[in-house]
Structures are given as C-alpha cells and as structure tokens.
Amino acid sequence: MTRGQPGSRSERRPGQRSRGNRPERVASRTSRLRRLNDLPLRRERDFVLYWMQAYRRLHHSHALDYALRCAGELGKPLVVLEALRADYPWASRRTHRFVLDGMRDNAEDARGLGLNYWPFVATPHAPGRGLLRELSDRACLVAPTTSPRS
C-alpha cells in the first residue's frame, strides 16, 4: 500500500483502529518512562489505571503503551481516566471547549478500540475531589501522562 492511499497509515485518523482492536502502538523506550513513587505493584487490585492528563490522546503514547502492557501481563482490565477540572490557574472557556471536543473524540476512539474510557468533567455540584485517590486505591498501578518537567 502506498503512502496516502485510503487505509494506509498516513490516512488513518489518530487513535483509529490498527492491528485489529488495539490502539496504534509505540515502542516504550525506558528513557521515556520513570517511576514516580516507591509503592509496590498491587496485583490483587481490580485494574490498571491510565490517567490521561498531560497528553490527551490514545495514539503515540508511551504511557498508554506501558499501561496496556502492564494490564496484559497482570491479566487485568485497563481503565483510561480523562478528567477535566475547572479550578486550575489557566482555566478558560476556550481551553475547556478544546479539551471537551478532544474528550468526545477520545470516547469515540476508545469505543472503537475496545478501551474502558472513563471521562469525568467536574461541576460545582460534583467537583471530583478524591476521585483519583479512590480509583488509585482500586488500581494495581497508575500510569499517568506527565510533562517532561513534572
């Protein structure tokens, strides 16, 4: 298949199916992964949690690739959490519109990929305080996306 033809890699939408029902994979480079705490792996817990925060995408993600690999090795389901708070310093209607549009696209892509996608949008009546802690307590491990400076 030549580049640019329908169905070729360059014609696929980001996050679109590739290799069956799996997201497009990237090779996890250990230089892109780092341990953020010294907590032990909790194999008896319910799932592996992929916390999508800095890079809100289901393709070309080292953190997602790592989380998928861990879930497979542990025989646990993967849960993808994408949350949007309203109380951060640079919050704006424009930014939230952009993120919400992306969350809609991620939900559609996750359905096509067979991923457990859990979106959460905070409201004044449901600010989501404690949500990550509650999910983390049920998780074997948490694989967050972080920025290089985090």
SVG drawing of the C-alpha trace seen along z (x, -y; Angstrom):
<svg xmlns="http://www.w3.org/2000/svg" viewBox="-24 -32 41 45">
<polyline fill="none" stroke="black" stroke-width="0.4" points="0.0,0.0 1.4,-3.4 1.5,-6.4 -1.7,-8.4 -3.9,-5.7 -7.2,-5.1 -6.5,-2.8 -2.8,-3.5 -1.1,-4.6 -1.0,-8.2 -4.7,-8.2 -5.8,-6.8 -7.2,-9.3 -5.3,-9.4 -6.4,-6.7 -8.2,-4.8 -8.0,-1.1 -4.8,0.5 -3.8,4.1 -7.3,5.4 -8.8,3.9 -5.7,2.4 -4.6,-1.2 -1.6,-2.0 1.4,-1.0 4.7,-2.8 7.7,-1.0 8.1,-2.0 11.5,-3.5 12.7,-3.2 14.1,-6.7 10.5,-7.9 9.3,-6.1 10.1,-6.9 8.8,-5.7 7.1,-8.5 6.9,-6.7 8.2,-3.6 4.8,-1.9 4.8,1.8 2.8,3.3 -0.6,4.4 -1.5,7.5 -4.7,8.3 -6.4,5.0 -9.1,4.5 -7.5,2.9 -4.6,0.9 -5.3,-2.9 -4.1,-5.0 -4.5,-8.7 -4.6,-10.8 -3.7,-14.3 -0.8,-16.0 -1.1,-14.3 -4.8,-13.7 -4.5,-11.1 -5.0,-7.4 -2.2,-7.1 1.5,-7.5 1.5,-7.5 4.3,-5.8 2.3,-5.9 -0.7,-4.2 1.6,-1.6 3.1,-0.9 -0.3,-0.7 -1.6,1.7 1.5,3.9 1.1,4.0 -2.6,4.7 -1.9,7.6 0.9,9.0 -1.3,8.8 -4.4,10.1 -6.3,7.0 -8.5,4.6 -7.2,1.2 -9.2,-1.8 -8.5,-5.1 -9.4,-8.1 -9.6,-11.5 -10.7,-14.2 -11.3,-18.0 -11.3,-20.2 -12.5,-23.8 -10.3,-25.2 -6.8,-25.4 -5.0,-28.7 -5.2,-28.9 -8.8,-27.6 -10.8,-29.3 -13.9,-28.7 -11.7,-28.3 -9.4,-25.8 -12.3,-23.8 -14.0,-23.8 -10.9,-22.4 -10.5,-19.7 -14.2,-18.7 -14.1,-18.3 -11.0,-16.1 -12.7,-14.1 -15.7,-13.5 -13.2,-12.3 -11.3,-10.1 -14.6,-8.5 -15.5,-7.6 -11.9,-6.3 -11.9,-4.3 -15.1,-2.6 -13.7,-1.6 -10.5,-0.3 -12.4,1.6 -10.9,-0.5 -12.6,-1.2 -12.7,-5.0 -14.0,-6.9 -14.3,-10.7 -15.1,-13.0 -15.9,-16.7 -16.0,-18.5 -19.0,-20.7 -19.7,-22.9 -22.0,-20.1 -19.6,-17.3 -16.0,-18.7 -14.5,-15.2 -12.4,-15.8 -11.0,-12.4 -11.9,-10.7 -8.3,-9.9 -7.4,-8.7 -10.5,-6.4 -9.6,-4.9 -5.9,-4.7 -6.9,-2.7 -8.5,-0.1 -5.7,0.0 -2.8,2.4 -0.8,-0.6 -1.4,-4.1 0.3,-5.1 -0.1,-8.9 0.9,-11.0 3.3,-13.7 5.1,-16.5 8.9,-16.3 9.1,-19.0 6.7,-17.3"/>
</svg>
